[in-house]
Amino acid sequence: MKQAIRQISVDDLSEKISVVYYITERNTRGDIVKTEEVIRCTVWAKVLPLTGKISDSTPEKINTINYRITIRYRKDLKPDDEIIWRGRKLKILTPPFDVENFHIWTMFECREVIQDGIQ
């Protein structure tokens, strides 16, 4: 795996993604009254689909697709950030980590959930 990681080049970063987080405002009772989506950054990435799953055991059909995303090294990403890629929202599953501790690449895995075929 180490060789595969080191063989990633800037040319492999062919997809543009946005990393977003949410700011919520609460009233005096603690109820959420407003949620605002804020773009933390927009960067080039390598997005690889890993696995897909279809679940028919619930009343709704739920499909999930997992992705592995590699970007240039960043230390400002948070595990509760979300990714917007090609109009899709992806939840970060693994905390972003510095690949091999060389401060070259940051990698994390995400999940896209599609219910009843609606994204």
DSSP file (Angstrom, degrees, kcal/mol; ACC not computed):
  #  RESIDUE AA STRUCTURE BP1 BP2  ACC     N-H-->O    O-->H-N    N-H-->O    O-->H-N    TCO  KAPPA ALPHA  PHI   PSI    X-CA   Y-CA   Z-CA
    1    1 A M     >        0   0    0      0, 0.0     4,-2.2     0, 0.0     5,-0.2   0.000 360.0 360.0 360.0 -34.3    0.0    0.0    0.0
    2    2 A K  H  >  +     0   0    0      1,-0.2     4,-2.2     2,-0.2     5,-0.2   0.911 360.0  49.4 -59.7 -41.8    2.9    2.4    0.7
    3    3 A Q  H  > S+     0   0    0      1,-0.2     4,-1.3     2,-0.2    -1,-0.2   0.907 109.3  51.9 -64.4 -40.5    4.0    2.2   -2.9
    4    4 A A  H  4 S+     0   0    0      1,-0.2     4,-0.3     2,-0.2    -1,-0.2   0.895 110.1  49.1 -63.4 -40.0    0.5    2.9   -4.2
    5    5 A I  H >< S+     0   0    0     -4,-2.2     3,-1.6     1,-0.2    -1,-0.2   0.937 110.4  49.4 -65.1 -46.4    0.2    6.0   -2.0
    6    6 A R  H 3< S+     0   0    0     -4,-2.2    -1,-0.2     1,-0.3    -2,-0.2   0.737 102.7  63.5 -67.5 -21.2    3.5    7.4   -3.1
    7    7 A Q  T 3< S+     0   0    0     -4,-1.3    -1,-0.3    -5,-0.2     2,-0.2   0.539  76.5 108.9 -82.0  -5.6    2.6    6.9   -6.7
    8    8 A I    <   -     0   0    0     -3,-1.6     2,-0.3    -4,-0.3    -3,-0.0  -0.519  52.6-170.3 -67.8 135.2   -0.3    9.3   -6.5
    9    9 A S    >   -     0   0    0     -2,-0.2     3,-1.6     1,-0.1     4,-0.4  -0.795  39.7-103.6-122.2 169.1    0.5   12.5   -8.4
   10   10 A V  G >  S+     0   0    0     -2,-0.3     3,-1.4     1,-0.3    -1,-0.1   0.818 119.1  66.3 -59.9 -30.3   -1.1   15.8   -8.6
   11   11 A D  G 3  S+     0   0    0      1,-0.3    -1,-0.3     3,-0.0    -3,-0.0   0.754  91.7  62.4 -63.6 -24.1   -2.4   14.7  -12.1
   12   12 A D  G <  S+     0   0    0     -3,-1.6     2,-1.9     1,-0.2    -1,-0.3   0.676  79.8  88.4 -74.9 -16.6   -4.5   12.1  -10.3
   13   13 A L    <   +     0   0    0     -3,-1.4    33,-0.3    -4,-0.4    -1,-0.2  -0.570  49.3 141.9 -83.6  80.7   -6.5   14.8   -8.5
   14   14 A S        +     0   0    0     -2,-1.9     2,-0.4    31,-0.4    -1,-0.2   0.436  43.2  77.5-105.9  -1.9   -9.1   15.2  -11.3
   15   15 A E  E     -A   45   0A   0     30,-2.5    30,-3.3    -3,-0.2     2,-0.5  -0.912  68.8-139.7-113.4 136.5  -12.3   15.8   -9.3
   16   16 A K  E     +A   44   0A   0     -2,-0.4    70,-0.5    28,-0.2     2,-0.3  -0.830  27.6 177.2 -95.4 127.7  -13.2   19.1   -7.7
   17   17 A I  E     -A   43   0A   0     26,-2.9    26,-2.3    -2,-0.5     2,-0.4  -0.902  21.1-143.2-125.8 156.1  -14.9   18.7   -4.2
   18   18 A S  E     -AB  42  84A   0     66,-2.1    66,-2.7    -2,-0.3     2,-0.6  -0.974   9.6-147.1-117.6 135.8  -16.1   21.1   -1.6
   19   19 A V  E     -AB  41  83A   0     22,-3.1    21,-3.1    -2,-0.4    22,-1.3  -0.900  26.4-176.1-100.1 124.1  -15.7   20.5    2.1
   20   20 A V  E     -AB  39  82A   0     62,-3.0    62,-2.7    -2,-0.6     2,-0.3  -0.862  15.0-173.4-123.0 155.5  -18.6   22.0    4.0
   21   21 A Y  E     -A   38   0A   0     17,-2.5    17,-3.2    -2,-0.3     2,-0.4  -0.899  22.5-120.2-136.7 169.3  -19.6   22.3    7.7
   22   22 A Y  E     -A   37   0A   0     -2,-0.3     2,-0.5    15,-0.2    15,-0.2  -0.916   9.9-158.5-120.5 137.8  -22.8   23.6    9.3
   23   23 A I  E     -A   36   0A   0     13,-2.7    13,-3.0    -2,-0.4     2,-0.4  -0.962  17.9-163.1-109.1 126.4  -23.4   26.5   11.7
   24   24 A T  E     -A   35   0A   0     -2,-0.5     2,-0.4    11,-0.2    11,-0.2  -0.905   7.9-153.5-113.9 139.8  -26.6   26.1   13.8
   25   25 A E  E     -A   34   0A   0      9,-3.1     8,-2.8    -2,-0.4     9,-1.4  -0.909  14.1-162.4-107.1 137.9  -28.4   28.8   15.7
   26   26 A R  E     -A   32   0A   0     -2,-0.4     6,-0.2     6,-0.3     2,-0.1  -0.883  12.4-130.2-119.5 150.3  -30.5   27.9   18.6
   27   27 A N    >   -     0   0    0      4,-2.3     3,-1.7    -2,-0.3    -1,-0.0  -0.220  46.8 -82.6 -85.3-174.6  -33.2   29.8   20.5
   28   28 A T  T 3  S+     0   0    0      1,-0.3    -1,-0.1     2,-0.1    -2,-0.0   0.734 130.7  54.2 -65.0 -22.4  -33.3   30.2   24.3
   29   29 A R  T 3  S-     0   0    0      2,-0.1    -1,-0.3     0, 0.0    -3,-0.0   0.531 119.8-108.2 -87.1  -6.5  -34.9   26.7   24.7
   30   30 A G  S <  S+     0   0    0     -3,-1.7     2,-0.2     1,-0.3    -2,-0.1   0.485  70.8 143.2  94.1   2.8  -32.2   25.1   22.7
   31   31 A D        -     0   0    0      1,-0.1    -4,-2.3     2,-0.0     2,-0.5  -0.542  58.1-111.7 -76.5 141.5  -34.2   24.3   19.6
   32   32 A I  E     +A   26   0A   0     -6,-0.2    -6,-0.3    -2,-0.2     3,-0.1  -0.614  41.2 169.0 -73.3 123.4  -32.4   24.7   16.3
   33   33 A V  E     +     0   0A   0     -8,-2.8     2,-0.3    -2,-0.5    -7,-0.2   0.609  64.4  17.2-109.4 -19.3  -33.9   27.7   14.5
   34   34 A K  E     -A   25   0A   0     -9,-1.4    -9,-3.1     2,-0.0     2,-0.4  -0.967  55.0-168.2-156.3 136.7  -31.4   28.1   11.6
   35   35 A T  E     -A   24   0A   0     -2,-0.3     2,-0.5   -11,-0.2   -11,-0.2  -0.996  11.4-167.5-126.5 128.3  -28.8   25.9   10.0
   36   36 A E  E     -A   23   0A   0    -13,-3.0   -13,-2.7    -2,-0.4     2,-0.5  -0.958  14.9-139.6-120.0 131.2  -26.3   27.4    7.6
   37   37 A E  E     -A   22   0A   0     -2,-0.5     2,-0.4   -15,-0.2   -15,-0.2  -0.763  22.1-169.9 -88.1 128.2  -24.0   25.5    5.3
   38   38 A V  E     -A   21   0A   0    -17,-3.2   -17,-2.5    -2,-0.5     2,-0.6  -0.970  21.0-129.0-122.5 132.3  -20.5   27.0    5.0
   39   39 A I  E     -A   20   0A   0     -2,-0.4   -19,-0.3   -19,-0.2     3,-0.1  -0.702  18.5-173.4 -81.7 118.9  -17.8   26.0    2.6
   40   40 A R  E     -     0   0A   0    -21,-3.1     2,-0.3    -2,-0.6    -1,-0.2   0.907  67.1 -30.1 -75.4 -44.4  -14.5   25.2    4.4
   41   41 A C  E     -A   19   0A   0    -22,-1.3   -22,-3.1     2,-0.0     2,-0.4  -0.978  46.5-135.0-166.1 159.8  -12.6   24.8    1.1
   42   42 A T  E     +A   18   0A   0     -2,-0.3     2,-0.3   -24,-0.2   -24,-0.2  -0.997  39.6 162.4-123.2 124.6  -12.8   23.7   -2.5
   43   43 A V  E     -A   17   0A   0    -26,-2.3   -26,-2.9    -2,-0.4     2,-0.3  -0.877  41.7-100.1-139.1 165.3  -10.0   21.4   -3.6
   44   44 A W  E     +A   16   0A   0     -2,-0.3    28,-0.6   -28,-0.2     2,-0.3  -0.704  48.4 176.8 -86.7 143.1   -9.0   18.9   -6.2
   45   45 A A  E     -AC  15  71A   0    -30,-3.3   -30,-2.5    -2,-0.3     2,-0.6  -0.934  37.7-124.2-144.3 161.9   -9.3   15.3   -5.2
   46   46 A K  E     - C   0  70A   0     24,-2.6    24,-2.2    -2,-0.3     2,-0.6  -0.974  32.9-166.6-105.8 118.4   -9.0   11.7   -6.3
   47   47 A V  E     - C   0  69A   0     -2,-0.6    22,-0.2    22,-0.2    -2,-0.0  -0.937   6.8-177.6-114.5 117.1  -12.3   10.0   -5.7
   48   48 A L  E     - C   0  68A   0     20,-2.7    20,-2.8    -2,-0.6     2,-0.3  -0.958  24.1-132.7-116.5 123.4  -12.5    6.2   -5.8
   49   49 A P  E     + C   0  67A   0      0, 0.0    18,-0.3     0, 0.0     3,-0.1  -0.567  27.8 176.2 -69.5 135.1  -15.7    4.2   -5.4
   50   50 A L  E     -     0   0A   0     16,-3.6     2,-0.3     1,-0.4    17,-0.2   0.846  53.4  -9.3-104.7 -58.6  -15.0    1.4   -2.9
   51   51 A T  E     - C   0  66A   0     15,-0.8    15,-3.0     2,-0.0    -1,-0.4  -0.951  49.8-154.8-143.6 158.8  -18.2   -0.5   -2.2
   52   52 A G  E     - C   0  65A   0     -2,-0.3     2,-0.3    13,-0.2    13,-0.2  -0.969  10.9-171.1-133.4 152.3  -21.9   -0.3   -2.8
   53   53 A K  E     - C   0  64A   0     11,-2.5    11,-2.7    -2,-0.3     2,-0.5  -0.997  10.7-159.4-147.0 138.3  -24.8   -1.9   -0.8
   54   54 A I  E     - C   0  63A   0     -2,-0.3     2,-0.6     9,-0.2     9,-0.2  -0.983  10.1-164.6-117.8 127.4  -28.5   -2.2   -1.4
   55   55 A S  E     + C   0  62A   0      7,-2.8     7,-2.0    -2,-0.5     3,-0.2  -0.950  19.3 166.7-116.5 116.0  -30.8   -2.8    1.6
   56   56 A D        +     0   0    0     -2,-0.6    -1,-0.1     5,-0.2     5,-0.1   0.311  58.5  92.5-103.5   5.7  -34.3   -4.1    1.0
   57   57 A S  S    S+     0   0    0      5,-0.1    -1,-0.1     2,-0.0     4,-0.1   0.594  77.8  66.9 -79.9  -9.3  -35.0   -5.0    4.6
   58   58 A T  S    S-     0   0    0      2,-0.4     4,-0.1    -3,-0.2     0, 0.0  -0.656  98.4-105.3-104.4 164.9  -36.5   -1.7    5.4
   59   59 A P  S    S+     0   0    0      0, 0.0     2,-0.3     0, 0.0    -1,-0.1   0.843 110.4  53.1 -58.0 -31.6  -39.8   -0.2    4.1
   60   60 A E  S    S-     0   0    0      2,-0.0     2,-0.5    55,-0.0    -2,-0.4  -0.804  94.3-116.8-101.9 147.0  -37.7    2.1    1.9
   61   61 A K        -     0   0    0     -2,-0.3    55,-3.5    -4,-0.1     2,-0.5  -0.727  34.5-165.1 -80.3 124.6  -35.0    0.8   -0.4
   62   62 A I  E     -CD  55 115A   0     -7,-2.0    -7,-2.8    -2,-0.5     2,-0.4  -0.958   7.4-171.7-119.0 123.7  -31.7    2.3    0.8
   63   63 A N  E     -CD  54 114A   0     51,-3.3    51,-3.3    -2,-0.5     2,-0.4  -0.907   3.7-169.9-109.9 139.6  -28.5    2.2   -1.3
   64   64 A T  E     -CD  53 113A   0    -11,-2.7   -11,-2.5    -2,-0.4     2,-0.4  -0.984   6.5-168.5-128.8 144.6  -25.1    3.2    0.0
   65   65 A I  E     -CD  52 112A   0     47,-2.2    47,-2.9    -2,-0.4     2,-0.4  -0.999  10.8-151.9-129.8 128.7  -21.9    3.9   -1.9
   66   66 A N  E     -CD  51 111A   0    -15,-3.0   -16,-3.6    -2,-0.4   -15,-0.8  -0.808  13.9-170.8-101.2 142.5  -18.6    4.2   -0.1
   67   67 A Y  E     -CD  49 110A   0     43,-2.5    43,-2.6    -2,-0.4     2,-0.5  -0.940  19.2-142.8-129.2 150.3  -15.7    6.3   -1.5
   68   68 A R  E     -CD  48 109A   0    -20,-2.8   -20,-2.7    -2,-0.3     2,-0.4  -0.977  24.0-164.6-110.3 127.0  -12.1    6.8   -0.7
   69   69 A I  E     -CD  47 108A   0     39,-3.0    39,-1.9    -2,-0.5     2,-0.4  -0.935   8.5-170.4-118.4 133.0  -11.0   10.4   -1.3
   70   70 A T  E     +CD  46 107A   0    -24,-2.2   -24,-2.6    -2,-0.4     2,-0.3  -0.982  14.0 164.0-121.6 131.8   -7.4   11.7   -1.5
   71   71 A I  E     -CD  45 106A   0     35,-2.6    35,-2.6    -2,-0.4   -26,-0.1  -0.849  47.6 -74.8-133.4 170.6   -6.5   15.4   -1.5
   72   72 A R  E    S- D   0 105A   0    -28,-0.6    33,-0.3    -2,-0.3    32,-0.1  -0.352  76.2 -70.6 -62.1 154.2   -3.3   17.4   -0.9
   73   73 A Y        +     0   0    0     31,-2.1     2,-0.3    30,-0.1    -1,-0.2  -0.186  62.5 166.2 -55.5 130.2   -2.4   17.6    2.7
   74   74 A R        -     0   0    0     -3,-0.1     3,-0.1     1,-0.0    -3,-0.1  -0.990  25.1-169.1-141.2 143.4   -4.7   19.7    4.9
   75   75 A K  S    S+     0   0    0     -2,-0.3    -2,-0.0     1,-0.1    -1,-0.0   0.357  76.9  75.3-112.1   4.9   -4.9   19.8    8.6
   76   76 A D        +     0   0    0      2,-0.1     2,-0.2   -36,-0.0    -1,-0.1   0.414  66.6 111.5 -97.8   2.6   -8.2   21.9    8.9
   77   77 A L        -     0   0    0     -3,-0.1    -3,-0.0     2,-0.0   -58,-0.0  -0.524  52.2-154.1 -78.6 145.0  -10.6   19.1    8.0
   78   78 A K    >   -     0   0    0     -2,-0.2     3,-1.8     1,-0.1    14,-0.1  -0.869  24.3-120.3-117.7 150.5  -12.9   17.8   10.7
   79   79 A P  T 3  S+     0   0    0      0, 0.0    13,-0.2     0, 0.0    -1,-0.1   0.747 113.0  53.8 -62.2 -23.0  -14.6   14.4   11.0
   80   80 A D  T 3  S+     0   0    0     11,-0.1     2,-0.0     2,-0.1    -3,-0.0   0.364  84.8 109.8 -96.0   7.7  -18.1   15.9   11.0
   81   81 A D    <   -     0   0    0     -3,-1.8    11,-1.0   -60,-0.1     2,-0.3  -0.335  60.0-140.1 -68.6 161.9  -17.5   17.9    7.8
   82   82 A E  E     -BE  20  91A   0    -62,-2.7   -62,-3.0     9,-0.2     2,-0.4  -0.879   5.4-132.3-122.2 159.6  -19.3   16.8    4.7
   83   83 A I  E     -BE  19  90A   0      7,-2.6     7,-2.9    -2,-0.3     2,-0.6  -0.912   7.3-157.7-112.8 136.0  -18.2   16.6    1.1
   84   84 A I  E     +BE  18  89A   0    -66,-2.7   -66,-2.1    -2,-0.4     2,-0.4  -0.973  23.6 165.4-111.7 121.1  -20.1   17.9   -1.9
   85   85 A W  E >   - E   0  88A   0      3,-2.3     3,-2.2    -2,-0.6   -68,-0.1  -0.979  67.5 -16.4-140.6 121.1  -19.0   16.2   -5.1
   86   86 A R  T 3  S-     0   0    0    -70,-0.5     3,-0.1    -2,-0.4    -1,-0.1   0.848 128.1 -53.2  52.7  38.4  -20.8   16.3   -8.4
   87   87 A G  T 3  S+     0   0    0      1,-0.3     2,-0.3     0, 0.0    -1,-0.3   0.483 115.3 117.9  79.2   2.2  -23.9   17.6   -6.7
   88   88 A R  E <   -E   85   0A   0     -3,-2.2    -3,-2.3    24,-0.0     2,-0.5  -0.753  59.8-135.2-101.4 148.4  -23.9   14.7   -4.2
   89   89 A K  E     -E   84   0A   0     30,-0.3     2,-0.4    -2,-0.3    24,-0.4  -0.907  21.4-168.4-103.7 129.6  -23.5   15.0   -0.4
   90   90 A L  E     -E   83   0A   0     -7,-2.9    -7,-2.6    -2,-0.5     2,-0.4  -0.957  14.1-140.0-119.3 133.3  -21.1   12.5    1.2
   91   91 A K  E     -EF  82 111A   0     20,-2.6    20,-2.3    -2,-0.4     2,-0.4  -0.770  25.2-119.6 -89.5 133.8  -20.7   11.9    4.9
   92   92 A I  E     - F   0 110A   0    -11,-1.0    18,-0.3    -2,-0.4    -1,-0.0  -0.614  30.5-179.5 -74.7 126.7  -17.1   11.4    6.2
   93   93 A L        +     0   0    0     16,-3.3    17,-0.2    -2,-0.4    -1,-0.2   0.807  65.7  39.8 -95.0 -37.9  -16.8    8.0    7.8
   94   94 A T  S    S-     0   0    0     15,-1.3    15,-0.2     3,-0.0    -1,-0.2  -0.892  93.7-101.7-115.5 143.9  -13.2    8.0    8.9
   95   95 A P        -     0   0    0      0, 0.0    12,-0.1     0, 0.0   -17,-0.1  -0.386  48.8-100.7 -59.7 137.4  -11.3   10.9   10.4
   96   96 A P        -     0   0    0      0, 0.0     2,-0.3     0, 0.0    12,-0.2  -0.372  49.6-166.6 -58.7 134.8   -9.1   12.6    7.7
   97   97 A F  E     -G  107   0A   0     10,-2.4    10,-2.3    -3,-0.1     2,-0.7  -0.943  27.7-111.8-132.0 152.4   -5.5   11.4    8.2
   98   98 A D  E >   -G  106   0A   0     -2,-0.3     3,-1.4     8,-0.2     2,-0.3  -0.695  41.5-124.3 -79.0 111.5   -2.1   12.3    7.0
   99   99 A V  G >  S-     0   0    0      6,-2.2     3,-1.4    -2,-0.7     5,-0.4  -0.432  85.5 -16.8 -65.1 122.1   -1.0    9.5    4.7
  100  100 A E  G 3  S-     0   0    0     -2,-0.3    -1,-0.3     1,-0.3    -2,-0.0   0.578 106.7 -89.9  58.6  13.6    2.4    8.1    6.0
  101  101 A N  G <  S+     0   0    0     -3,-1.4    -1,-0.3     4,-0.2    -2,-0.1   0.803  97.3 122.3  57.1  33.2    2.9   11.3    8.0
  102  102 A F  S <  S-     0   0    0     -3,-1.4    -2,-0.1     3,-0.2    -1,-0.1   0.419  75.3-125.5-101.7   0.4    4.7   13.0    5.2
  103  103 A H  S    S+     0   0    0      2,-0.2   -30,-0.1    -4,-0.2     3,-0.1   0.870  85.2 102.4  55.7  39.8    2.3   16.0    5.0
  104  104 A I  S    S+     0   0    0     -5,-0.4   -31,-2.1     1,-0.4     2,-0.4   0.726  78.9  24.4-112.5 -47.8    1.7   15.3    1.3
  105  105 A W  E     -D   72   0A   0     -6,-0.4    -6,-2.2   -33,-0.3     2,-0.4  -0.936  55.7-157.3-126.0 144.1   -1.7   13.6    1.1
  106  106 A T  E     -DG  71  98A   0    -35,-2.6   -35,-2.6    -2,-0.4     2,-0.3  -0.975  20.4-171.9-114.3 135.3   -4.8   13.6    3.3
  107  107 A M  E     +DG  70  97A   0    -10,-2.3   -10,-2.4    -2,-0.4     2,-0.3  -0.949  12.7 155.7-129.8 147.3   -7.1   10.6    2.9
  108  108 A F  E     -D   69   0A   0    -39,-1.9   -39,-3.0    -2,-0.3     2,-0.4  -0.974  32.7-120.4-160.3 162.6  -10.5    9.7    4.2
  109  109 A E  E     -D   68   0A   0     -2,-0.3   -16,-3.3   -41,-0.2   -15,-1.3  -0.869  26.9-171.0-112.0 146.9  -13.5    7.6    3.4
  110  110 A C  E     -DF  67  92A   0    -43,-2.6   -43,-2.5    -2,-0.4     2,-0.4  -0.856  12.3-142.5-132.0 163.9  -17.1    8.8    2.8
  111  111 A R  E     -DF  66  91A   0    -20,-2.3   -20,-2.6    -2,-0.3     2,-0.5  -0.997   3.0-158.4-132.4 133.2  -20.5    7.4    2.3
  112  112 A E  E     -D   65   0A   0    -47,-2.9   -47,-2.2    -2,-0.4     2,-0.5  -0.940  12.9-156.8-105.5 129.6  -23.3    8.5    0.0
  113  113 A V  E     -D   64   0A   0     -2,-0.5     2,-0.5   -24,-0.4   -49,-0.2  -0.934   8.8-173.4-111.4 126.5  -26.8    7.4    1.1
  114  114 A I  E     -D   63   0A   0    -51,-3.3   -51,-3.3    -2,-0.5     2,-0.5  -0.977   7.3-159.7-120.1 119.8  -29.5    7.2   -1.6
  115  115 A Q  E >  S-DH  62 118A   0      3,-1.3     3,-2.5    -2,-0.5   -53,-0.2  -0.876  73.3 -14.2-104.4 130.5  -33.1    6.4   -0.5
  116  116 A D  T 3  S-     0   0    0    -55,-3.5    -1,-0.2    -2,-0.5   -54,-0.1   0.804 125.1 -59.9  51.6  34.8  -35.6    5.1   -3.0
  117  117 A G  T 3  S+     0   0    0    -56,-0.3     2,-0.5    -3,-0.3    -1,-0.3   0.528 109.9 123.4  75.8   5.0  -33.3    6.0   -5.8
  118  118 A I  B <    H  115   0A   0     -3,-2.5    -3,-1.3     1,-0.1    -1,-0.2  -0.866 360.0 360.0-101.3 130.1  -33.4    9.7   -4.8
  119  119 A Q              0   0    0     -2,-0.5   -30,-0.3    -5,-0.2    -1,-0.1   0.443 360.0 360.0 -92.1 360.0  -30.0   11.4   -4.2
